[in-house]
């Protein structure tokens, strides 16, 4: 077949000016559900933030009470990080 004389070389894709906005492999784009209140802090929530001393006390308690080795390793690493930061390690 000779492409110089055939019509196959002259077919151009149609410029799409109407239809769904796609970019998701042919499926219509949808907006994801999002939380409008994300990032806002109310006055009541500020007191719920745990201070480092309470957090480390909880880590010591977890270290003493748990049987799970992964949790023990996590608590140990958190305590170690705190002690290194405060210069006690």
C-alpha positions in Angstrom: 0.0 0.0 0.0 1.3 3.4 -1.0 0.8 5.9 1.8 1.6 8.9 -0.4 -1.6 8.3 -2.5 -3.9 6.8 0.2 -6.2 8.7 2.5 -4.8 7.0 5.7 -2.0 9.6 6.0 -4.5 12.4 5.9 -6.7 11.3 8.8 -6.3 13.8 11.7 -7.6 13.3 15.2 -10.6 15.4 16.0 -10.1 18.3 18.3 -12.4 17.6 21.3 -14.2 20.7 22.4 -17.1 19.0 24.2 -17.7 16.1 26.5 -16.4 15.0 29.8 -13.2 16.3 31.2 -11.0 13.2 31.5 -7.5 12.4 32.5 -8.3 9.3 34.5 -8.0 6.8 31.7 -11.2 7.7 30.0 -13.3 7.9 33.2 -14.8 11.2 34.3 -12.8 13.1 37.0 -14.5 13.3 40.4 -13.5 15.4 43.3 -12.4 13.5 46.4 -14.2 13.9 49.6 -12.3 16.3 51.9 -12.6 17.6 55.4 -13.2 21.3 55.5 -12.3 21.5 59.2 -8.9 19.9 58.8 -6.2 22.0 60.4 -8.5 24.1 62.6 -8.0 23.8 66.3 -10.7 24.7 68.8 -9.9 26.0 72.3 -11.1 22.8 73.9 -8.7 20.7 71.9 -5.6 22.6 73.0 -5.5 21.0 76.4 -5.6 17.5 74.9 -2.1 17.8 73.6 0.2 15.5 75.6 3.4 17.0 77.0 6.7 15.2 76.6 6.9 14.1 80.2 3.5 12.5 80.2 4.3 10.8 76.8 7.5 9.3 78.2 5.7 8.2 81.4 3.2 6.4 79.1 6.1 4.8 77.2 7.7 3.5 80.4 4.3 2.1 81.4 3.9 0.4 78.0 7.5 -0.9 78.2 6.7 -2.6 81.6 3.2 -4.0 80.8 3.2 -5.2 77.1 4.3 -8.6 75.9 4.4 -7.6 72.2 8.0 -7.2 71.1 7.3 -4.6 68.4 5.5 -2.4 70.9 8.4 -2.8 73.3 10.9 -1.8 70.7 8.8 1.2 69.8 8.5 2.4 73.4 12.3 1.8 73.9 13.2 3.8 70.8 10.9 6.7 71.9 12.4 6.7 75.4 15.9 6.6 73.9 15.1 9.5 71.6 13.8 11.6 74.4 16.7 10.9 76.7 19.2 11.7 73.8 17.3 15.0 73.2 17.5 16.0 76.9 21.2 14.9 77.2 20.5 12.1 79.7 21.5 9.2 77.5 
